Amino acid sequence: MTWTEDYERKRVSAAQALEVVHSGARIWIQSGCGTPSPLVDALVARAPQLRDVEIIHMKTLGAADYTRPEYAGHFRHRGLFLGENVRAAVCDGRADYTPIFLSEIENLFETGALPLDVVLMQVSPPDAHGFVSLGTTVDCTQTALRCARIVIAEVNRRMPRTHGDTMVPLSRISAIVETDRPLLQLEAEPATEMHMRVARNVASLIPDGATLQTGIGGISEAVLHCLSDKHDLGIHTEMVPDGVIDLMESGVINGERKTLHRGKAVVSFVLGTQRLFDYIHENPAFEFRLISYTNDPYVVAQNERMVAINSALQIDMTGQVCADSLGTRPYSGFGGQIDFIRGAARSKGGVPIIALPATARGGTVSRIVPVLEPGAGVVTSRADVHYVVTEHGIAYLHGKTLRERAEALIAIADPRFQAELEDFAVRSHYMERKSRDQGNEGPREQESELIVQR
């Protein structure tokens, strides 16, 4: 049988493809812009015939109707990284959250700790040899489809073809659902002046020839806008947004000084708009790899001058970073923060960075806090933290005492909260009280001056 005959034999409607799902099945859904929404819709439509189906994924886009209250008992979601479409269900107890490093997810499938029955994914049309491409999103899907019994593919004419670990032979696919629809997109969060102030401080730590890892959000996007004067930057990251395009087209990002995969932007998935999808299509400058590879700290560390830029919801006076929850309420996930912080820390000339606004809720609360909110999870331990950056400066914590940490973090906190942070640090015996007559010309008044304590 030729691959074209195999393709025609497997081509069905979404409703027909999802008939193979049985009660008690565990299903993996490809994430991000690769979310196969027609297949998800067809799965939800089968709810009356199904019980106890577990749905697993990282951050997907679009609706996640299977988490709605009326589908309790039919579907249960297990989130490995939470997006806004499932967050409320997890906080209400209708869905579950698994704290885990992204680099370790695939091992759950391979060892049988989390066996999979079905994979739902979105791919490009086949090439002349009968291979489809995972396009925008390799993440854990390439490993998931090798471990699952049934693989259902949405073959979307608009999915770009990408290079690297993206190819899947038609022989591995159980059913094919053809579509011709725009991919789900993620618009960049507009960079505010506060984001730009943080970003300029972060950019000051990035040397020429650095290899970058960036995350999701306004600060990461703003950092990319502050790099136009840099030279020979590279990319090794789990995710890239639209912001890399201008830097690649201008030659700022060219990978010429990378020590691993020279000249290649190594990524696991993209989150962006049609402009990014068009840019990565058949673009050999991008090398898509499994997330177990891109996020492996040992692999990350092989990139000299590795700069890891990650964010936080809160950081306490000793340097503990909460990035995945608001108190007891799960918010996002571990993601690749620890993977890249530890990899960058072991890189020759590496720069591990936690970047965050000094305040939240319109400036009414400090993100640098005496203690984390009760129930808040620690994603990055205080022993792992190196640089902490806010719009008010830079603190270097690695190898520092509790006193030195408290002093450095107070210096980059919003001035409106510095006095109460100092009071707590004194009461906790982290530090002695400084005279109010000393240092009044220091960081509290000179917010724009970098505070680098190394």
N, C-alpha and C positions, 0 to 999 in steps of 0.2 A: 504494500500500500504506500503510495506517495504521501508526502506531507500535506499536499493540497487536498487529497481525498480524506485524510485523517481530519483535517480542519473542517471540511464540510460535514463529516459524520458527527462531529462534536458540537456543531453549531445549533443552539437552541434558544428559546426565549428565557428571560430572567426567571419567570415563574417555573418553567420546566427545570431549569438548572438547580433551583433551590429545593426541588422535591426530594432530593437525596438526603437532605438534612433530617435527622431523626431526633426524637426526645433524648435528652441527656448528652447531646453532642457538645464538643468544645470547638469553637470557631475562632480562627485568627483573621482579623481584618487589617489590610494594609493601611498605613496611616497617612496623615498630611494631605498633600495635593493628590496623592495616589488613592485616596479613599474611593472605593468602587460604589458610589451611592446608589446606582440602579440595583445592584445586587443586595445592598443593605435594605432597600425599600422592599424588594421581593421577599427577603427573609422575614421582615416585620409582618408582611401580609400573611405569612404562614402561621402566625402566632396561635390561632385557635387550635391548630393541629399539633402544637409542640408544647413540651413541658421541660423545665430544668435545662435549658440550653444556655451554656456559658459562652459569653462573647468577650474576647481578649484583644486588646490593642493598646497602642500608645496614643498620642494626640491625633485624633481624626478631625476632619472638617465636615461641615454640614450638620444635618440633624442626626441625633442618636435616639430615635423614637423608642428603641427597645428598652430605654431606661425609664420610660414614663410609668407612672403608678399602675395604669391599667394592664401593663404587661408583666406585673409581678407574678412569679410562678411559671411564666412562659420563658422569660429571658432573665439572665443575671450577668451584669457586666463586671469584668475584672480589669481594672485600669492599671497599666504599668507606667503611664504618665498621663495626667489628667488635663483635658482641654475644657473650655467653658461649656461644651455641649453635654458633659457628663458630671461636671463638678457638683451640681445641686443634688443629683441622685446619690452620689457617694456620701455627701454630707448628711443626707436624709436617711441613709442606711439602706437604700434600695440597690446600691451597687457597692463594689469593693475596690480598695486601693492596695496595691502591692508596692511597698518601698523597695526599690532595686536599682542597682547601677545598670545603665543601658548596655554596657559591655558584657553583662552576665545573663541577659535575657535568653539568648539563643541556646545557652547551655541547658536551660530548663527543658527545651524541646528535645535536644539531642540526647539527654540522659534519661528521658522519660519521666522526669519530675513533674512536667506539665505536658502530657501527651496531647497531640492535636488530632482532631478528626477531619476538619474542613478548613481550607484557606479560601478567603475571598480577596481577589486582587484585581488591579487594573493594569493593563499592559498595552504596548503599541501593536499595530498589525505586524504579522510575521515578515521576516526578510526573505530573500531568495532561497535560503537554506532551511526555512521552517522554524526560525527562532524569533520569539517575541522579546521585547525589552520591558523591564520594570520601570523604565523612564525616570520619573521624578523621584522615585522612592524605593530604594533597596531596603533600608532599615533592617528589620529582622525577617522580612518576607522571604528572601531567597532561602534561608535556613528553614523557615516554617514550611514552605512548600515541599522541601525534601523530606520532612518528617511527617506530614499529614497524609491521610489515606486519600482524601478527595481534594482536588484543586479546581476551583471555579474562577475563570478569568473573564473580566470585562475587557474586550478588545476594542479600544477606543481609537478611532482614526486620528484623534488630535493629541494622543499621548506621544511625547517626543521619544526618540531613540537615543539612548545614552551609552557611554563606554564604561567598561569595567565589569563588575560582578552583576550585570543586569540581565544577561541573556537566559532565557528559559526555553527549552525545546518543547514543541507542541506535544510530544509524547508524554510529558509530565502533567499535562493539563487534562482534566476529566470532562469539562464542559466549557463551551465558549459562548459568550453573549456579546454580540456586536453592538456598538454604539458609535455615535458621532456627536459628541457634546463637548462644550467647554469644560476644562478641568476646574475643580474647585480651587479658588485662589485665596491667598492671605495677603491683604494689603499691609504695607509697612506702617507701623505706629508712627504718627507724625512726631518728629523730634522737636521738643520744646527747648526753650533757652536753658532750662535746668539740665535737660539731657545733654545739651551741647557743652555746658560747663563741666559736667562729669566727664564727657567724652574727651574734651581737651586735656584734662588731667591724665586720663588713661593713655591718650596718644603720646604724651610726653615720656611714657615708659616703653614705648615700642621702638626698637632700634631698626635701622635699615637692615634688610636681609632676614627679618623675623618671619616665622611661620605662625599664622593666626588661627585661633579657634574663637568663633563668636557664637552667641546664643540668640534667643528670640527677644524682641522688645526694643523700646525706643533708644535705650543707651547703646545697645549693640549697633543699631542702625546709625546712630549719631557718631560713633567711633569711626565707622567707615567713611563718613563725610569729613573726618579730620585727618585723613591719611594721604591727602593729595601731594604732600611734600616729601613723602617717604620714597624709598627706592628698593626694588627687588624683593618685595614681600611675597610670601607664599601662603597657601591655605592647606590646612589639615584639620578637618572639623567634622562634626556629625551633620551639621546643617549650614547652608548658605542662603541668604536672602537676595533680593534684587540689588541691594547696595554694592555687591561685588562687581557688577557689570561695568560700571564706569571706571573703576580702578583697574580692571583687567584690560579694558579697551585703551586706557591711557598708558598702560605699561607699568603702573605702580605695582600691581600684582602680576608677576610673571614666573615666579617659582625658580628663578635662575640660581638662587643661593640655598635652595632647600638641600638638606642632607639625606632626605628620603623621598623617593618619587620626584626627583628634580623635574621642574617644569610642569608638573601636574597639580591641579587643585583636587585634593583628595577629600571626598565628601560621602555621606551615606544617604542624604536626601536633601531636597531643596524645599523651601517654603516661600512662595512668592506669587508673582502675577504672570500673565501671558508673556510679558517681555522676557522674563527669566526662562520660561519654558522654551521660547523660541531660541534663546541664547545657548541653552545646553544641548539642543537637538543636534546630534551628530558632531558635537564639539569635542575633539580629542584632548582639549586642555583640561577637561574634567574626567576624573577617574572615580567612578562610584564603587564603593566597597561596602561589605557587610559592616554593620555597626559594631559587631564583636571585634572587628579589625580597627576601624577608625578610632574607637574609644578605648582600645587596649592601652593602659598606661605605659606598658613596655614599648609598644609601637610609637605612641605619642612622644616618648622621651628620646627617640632616635632622631627627631627633628631638632637640630640645634636652634637656639634662640626662639624656642617655642613660647608663644604668648597666649595664655588661656584667659579669656574674658568671660566671667560668669556673674550672675546677679544674686541678690538676696532679698528676702522680705524683712528680716531683722538680723542684727548682729549684737551680741551682748558685750559687756565690758571686758570679758576675757578673750573674745575673738570667736566664740561659737556662732556658726552661721545657720540660720533657719531659712531654707529656700523652698520648702515644699508644703508648708501648712500655715494656717492662721490659727494659732492655738491648737485645739484638737481637731480643727476642720481641715482635711486635706485640700490642697489648692492646686498643685501641679505634680511634681515628682522629683526624684533625685536627678533624673536626666543624665547628662554627661559631666556634671560639675566636678565630682570627685575624680572621675576618670581623667579629666584634663588637668585639674589642679595638681594631681599627683604626677601625671606625666610631665607637665611643664616644670614642676619642682625638680625633676630628675634630668631634665634636659640641660645640656651645656649652654649656659647663658639664658636659661628659661625664665619667664616672668609669669607667675600665677597671680591672677587678679580677681578680686571680688569687687564689683562696682555697683553702687546703689545710690539713689537719692538720699540725702540726709533726713528727709521727712516724708510723711505720707498724709493722706486725707487733707490735702490742701494746706500742708504746713502745720497742721494742728498736733501731730504726734511725731516723735523722733523714731527713726528706724534704728539708730544706735541706742540701745536700751540697757538699763541696769541688769536685768535678767530677762530671758526670753519669756514670752507669754506662756502661762501654764498650759502644758500639753504640746507645746511647739516641738517639732522634731529637729534634731541637729543633723543637717546634711553634711556639712564640712566641719570637722573637729577643729578646735583651736590650735592643735599641733600642725594641722595641714595649711592653715592660713598664712599667706605671705603678705601680699599687698591688699589693702582695703582703700578704695577710692570713693570719695563723694565729691560734690561740687565745691566743697570747702578745702580740699587738699588730698594728700596721700599719706597713709600710715603704713609703716612696715612692721609687722608683728612677729615674724618668724625668729625664734630663738630669744624672744623678749620675755621678761618677767611679767607677772600680773600688774605690777606698778607701771612698768614701761608701756604695757598694752593699754591700760586705762588712760594714761596721759596722752598717748598717741591717738586713741579713738575719740577722746574728748576734744582734742584739737581739730578734728575734722567733722565733728558733729555740728548741727545747726547752732549758732550762738544763743538762740533762745532757750536751748535745753542744756547748755554746757554747765551751768551752775548746779542744776539738780543732779546731773551725772557725776559731777565732782563730789557733791555731798554724799551720794551713795557710795562712791569709791572710797571716801574717807571713812564712812561708817563701817564699811566692809573690810577696812584695813588693807585695801589694795594700794593706797597711797596716802601721803600726808597732805593736809590742806595747804594750798599755795596762798601766799599773802595776796590780798586783793589789791595791794599797792604795787605788786610786781607783775610784770608781763602784760600790763594793760595796753601796750602797743603791739601785742602779739597777735596770734591767730584769730582772736575773737573779733577784732576790728578789721584785720587784713584778711578778709575771707578769700580773696582771689589769689593769695600767695600760696604756693604749694608747701605743704608741711611733710617733708620726707624725713622719716626717722629710720636710719639703717644702722 
